[in-house]
Amino acid sequence: MEDRQTRLFLALILSMGIWMGVNYFSFLTHPQKKYRNKTNSI
């Protein structure tokens, strides 16, 4: 039972890490374009 819990916990941490990494890289690429559009409109 403990082995199953540890595997679930590791899978959860891994998926959260991947999800946060994807969000971080998409955040780095997208706001620059939005920021340029905002500065152009002002």
TORDOTOR-917172 format. One record per residue (C-alpha): chain; z, y, x. Coordinates in Angstrom, 1 decimal, always signed. Layout:
N
 tilum     c3     c2     c1
     A      Z      Y      X
...
//
This chain:
42
 tilum     c3     c2     c1
     A   +0.0   +0.0   +0.0
     A   +0.9   +2.4   +2.8
     A   -2.4   +1.7   +4.6
     A   -4.3   +2.6   +1.4
     A   -2.3   +5.9   +1.1
     A   -3.0   +6.8   +4.7
     A   -6.7   +6.2   +4.3
     A   -6.8   +8.3   +1.1
     A   -4.9  +11.1   +2.9
     A   -7.2  +11.0   +5.9
     A  -10.3  +11.0   +3.5
     A   -8.8  +14.0   +1.7
     A   -8.2  +15.9   +4.9
     A  -11.7  +15.1   +6.2
     A  -13.4  +16.1   +3.0
     A  -11.4  +19.4   +2.9
     A  -12.2  +20.1   +6.5
     A  -15.9  +19.5   +5.9
     A  -15.8  +21.7   +2.7
     A  -14.1  +24.5   +4.5
     A  -16.5  +24.2   +7.4
     A  -19.5  +24.5   +5.1
     A  -17.9  +27.5   +3.3
     A  -17.2  +29.1   +6.6
     A  -20.7  +28.8   +7.9
     A  -22.3  +29.9   +4.6
     A  -19.9  +32.9   +4.6
     A  -21.1  +33.8   +8.1
     A  -24.8  +33.8   +7.1
     A  -24.7  +35.2   +3.5
     A  -22.5  +38.4   +3.6
     A  -24.6  +39.9   +6.4
     A  -27.6  +39.9   +4.0
     A  -25.5  +41.3   +1.2
     A  -24.0  +43.9   +3.5
     A  -27.5  +45.1   +4.5
     A  -28.5  +45.3   +0.9
     A  -25.4  +47.4   +0.0
     A  -26.0  +49.8   +2.9
     A  -29.7  +50.2   +1.9
     A  -28.8  +50.9   -1.7
     A  -26.2  +53.5   -0.7
//
